[in-house]
């Protein structure tokens, strides 16, 4: 039995990152400067969720989508 592919999971999560991230313990405030869940910087992180992809930006860590935030903030990988 094969599991869900990463691309399928990302597609299913589209538009739901604002609920998924807190459920996984990654606290976010949409469109507000806040502490970075990756590096811990006090006010350098913003979650803007462009096109429902869970997009974010940190002045220290860079930027990514919801999956990148989960993998970096929780230090987990996927295959």
Backbone as JSON, one array per atom type, in Angstrom:
{
  "sequence": "XXXXXXXXXXXXXXXXXXXXXXXXXXXXXXXXXXXXXXXXXXXXXXXXXXXXXXXXXXXXXXXXXXXXXXXXXXXXXXX",
  "N": [[0.84, -1.18, 0.0], [0.67, 2.13, -0.92], [1.59, 5.37, 0.31], [0.35, 8.77, 0.61], [1.59, 11.06, -1.75], [4.06, 13.65, -1.47], [3.53, 15.92, -3.04], [0.79, 15.63, -3.39], [-0.13, 15.93, -0.78], [0.62, 18.59, -0.25], [-0.98, 19.89, -2.12], [-3.52, 19.21, -1.11], [-3.41, 20.58, 1.29], [-3.5, 23.21, 0.58], [-4.76, 26.4, 1.11], [-5.45, 25.83, 3.68], [-3.45, 26.18, 5.51], [-3.37, 28.02, 7.64], [-4.81, 26.78, 9.61], [-3.62, 24.27, 9.81], [-0.89, 24.67, 10.57], [-0.91, 25.77, 13.33], [-2.11, 23.52, 14.54], [-0.07, 21.73, 14.43], [1.66, 22.8, 16.18], [3.0, 25.07, 15.38], [2.93, 28.28, 15.79], [1.26, 31.0, 14.33], [0.62, 34.31, 13.09], [-1.36, 35.9, 10.86], [-0.08, 38.04, 8.38], [1.42, 39.7, 10.14], [4.2, 40.96, 11.95], [6.2, 38.81, 13.85], [7.56, 36.49, 16.33], [10.01, 34.28, 14.97], [9.3, 30.96, 14.12], [11.3, 29.25, 13.39], [14.02, 30.28, 13.73], [13.74, 31.75, 16.05], [13.93, 34.5, 16.23], [12.89, 37.7, 17.39], [10.99, 39.47, 16.03], [11.01, 39.16, 13.28], [9.66, 37.59, 11.47], [7.08, 36.82, 9.12], [3.91, 35.62, 8.24], [2.34, 35.21, 5.33], [0.76, 33.75, 3.61], [0.32, 33.55, 0.76], [-1.72, 32.95, -2.03], [-2.84, 30.8, -0.7], [-0.83, 29.02, -0.09], [0.61, 28.83, 2.22], [2.72, 30.59, 2.56], [5.66, 32.29, 3.78], [7.99, 34.57, 5.37], [11.16, 35.26, 6.66], [13.46, 37.53, 7.99], [15.94, 36.54, 8.65], [16.0, 33.7, 8.13], [15.0, 33.37, 5.56], [12.63, 32.49, 3.01], [9.6, 30.61, 2.31], [7.23, 27.92, 1.63], [4.25, 26.47, 3.13], [4.89, 23.76, 3.68], [7.7, 23.85, 3.78], [7.98, 25.46, 6.04], [6.92, 23.81, 8.07], [8.75, 21.63, 7.96], [11.16, 22.91, 8.62], [10.64, 24.31, 11.07], [9.83, 22.28, 12.78], [11.85, 20.53, 12.5], [11.8, 18.22, 10.82], [11.71, 15.74, 8.2], [10.87, 14.51, 4.9], [9.92, 11.98, 2.51]],
  "CA": [[0.0, 0.0, 0.0], [1.49, 3.33, -0.99], [1.04, 6.52, 1.0], [0.13, 9.99, -0.15], [2.81, 11.72, -2.2], [4.23, 14.98, -0.91], [2.82, 16.88, -3.89], [-0.65, 15.49, -3.11], [-0.36, 16.5, 0.55], [0.71, 20.04, -0.39], [-2.19, 20.31, -2.84], [-4.65, 19.08, -0.18], [-3.25, 21.57, 2.36], [-3.66, 24.56, 0.03], [-5.88, 27.15, 1.67], [-5.72, 25.37, 5.05], [-2.24, 26.29, 6.32], [-3.62, 28.79, 8.87], [-5.33, 25.82, 10.6], [-2.67, 23.16, 9.91], [0.32, 25.03, 11.31], [-1.12, 25.76, 14.79], [-2.4, 22.15, 14.98], [1.22, 21.05, 14.54], [2.46, 23.5, 17.17], [3.69, 26.22, 14.77], [2.02, 29.41, 15.98], [1.39, 32.04, 13.32], [-0.34, 35.41, 13.01], [-1.33, 36.27, 9.45], [0.31, 39.39, 7.98], [1.95, 40.48, 11.26], [5.55, 40.61, 12.4], [6.1, 37.96, 15.04], [8.75, 35.66, 16.51], [10.17, 33.25, 13.95], [9.25, 29.61, 14.69], [12.5, 28.52, 12.99], [15.24, 30.78, 14.38], [13.42, 32.37, 17.33], [14.06, 35.96, 16.18], [11.74, 38.32, 18.06], [9.93, 40.1, 15.24], [11.5, 39.15, 11.9], [8.91, 36.6, 10.71], [5.73, 37.15, 8.68], [3.17, 34.58, 7.54], [1.42, 35.94, 4.44], [-0.13, 32.74, 3.02], [-0.06, 33.92, -0.61], [-2.42, 31.94, -2.83], [-3.17, 29.66, 0.15], [0.29, 28.08, -0.07], [1.3, 28.87, 3.51], [3.99, 31.28, 2.37], [6.19, 33.02, 4.92], [9.28, 35.2, 5.17], [11.92, 35.66, 7.85], [14.64, 38.31, 7.6], [17.13, 35.72, 8.92], [15.9, 32.35, 7.57], [14.57, 33.37, 4.16], [11.2, 32.35, 2.74], [9.19, 29.3, 1.83], [5.8, 27.62, 1.68], [3.82, 25.82, 4.37], [5.66, 22.53, 3.92], [9.04, 24.25, 4.21], [7.88, 25.94, 7.42], [6.76, 22.64, 8.94], [9.99, 20.85, 8.02], [12.21, 23.67, 9.31], [10.26, 24.65, 12.45], [9.73, 21.05, 13.58], [13.04, 19.74, 12.21], [11.38, 16.92, 10.27], [11.88, 15.6, 6.76], [9.89, 13.68, 4.2], [10.46, 11.26, 1.34]],
  "C": [[0.89, 1.24, 0.0], [0.78, 4.49, -0.28], [0.84, 7.69, 0.06], [1.48, 10.59, -0.54], [2.86, 13.13, -1.62], [3.46, 16.01, -1.73], [1.31, 16.82, -3.67], [-0.99, 16.12, -1.77], [-0.34, 18.03, 0.49], [-0.53, 20.58, -1.1], [-3.41, 20.27, -1.91], [-4.61, 20.15, 0.91], [-3.51, 23.0, 1.88], [-4.94, 25.22, 0.57], [-6.19, 26.79, 3.12], [-4.52, 25.54, 5.98], [-2.47, 27.04, 7.63], [-4.21, 27.91, 9.97], [-4.32, 24.7, 10.84], [-1.49, 23.51, 10.8], [0.11, 25.07, 12.82], [-1.42, 24.36, 15.33], [-1.12, 21.35, 15.15], [2.15, 21.74, 15.54], [3.27, 24.66, 16.62], [2.72, 27.4, 14.82], [2.31, 30.5, 14.96], [0.3, 33.09, 13.48], [-0.26, 35.91, 11.58], [-1.03, 37.76, 9.27], [0.78, 40.28, 9.12], [3.36, 40.03, 11.57], [5.41, 39.86, 13.72], [7.39, 37.18, 15.21], [8.81, 34.56, 15.45], [10.16, 31.86, 14.59], [10.47, 28.77, 14.31], [13.7, 28.98, 13.8], [14.99, 31.45, 15.73], [13.56, 33.88, 17.36], [12.77, 36.63, 16.63], [10.63, 38.85, 17.15], [10.31, 40.16, 13.75], [10.7, 38.25, 10.97], [7.53, 37.13, 10.34], [5.14, 35.96, 7.93], [2.16, 35.29, 6.66], [0.5, 35.03, 3.64], [-0.6, 33.1, 1.61], [-0.62, 32.72, -1.37], [-2.74, 30.67, -2.03], [-2.07, 28.64, 0.28], [1.05, 28.06, 1.25], [2.62, 29.62, 3.45], [4.35, 32.15, 3.57], [7.53, 33.62, 4.54], [9.88, 35.55, 6.51], [13.16, 36.4, 7.37], [15.93, 37.52, 7.79], [17.11, 34.41, 8.12], [15.57, 32.3, 6.08], [13.07, 33.18, 4.07], [10.89, 30.94, 2.29], [7.68, 29.15, 1.87], [5.48, 26.9, 2.99], [4.61, 24.57, 4.69], [7.08, 22.85, 4.38], [9.03, 24.74, 5.65], [7.75, 24.78, 8.39], [8.09, 21.9, 9.07], [11.08, 21.59, 8.78], [11.87, 23.94, 10.77], [10.24, 23.41, 13.34], [10.92, 20.12, 13.36], [12.69, 18.31, 11.79], [11.6, 16.91, 8.76], [10.77, 14.75, 6.18], [10.56, 13.01, 3.02], [9.46, 11.3, 0.22]]
}
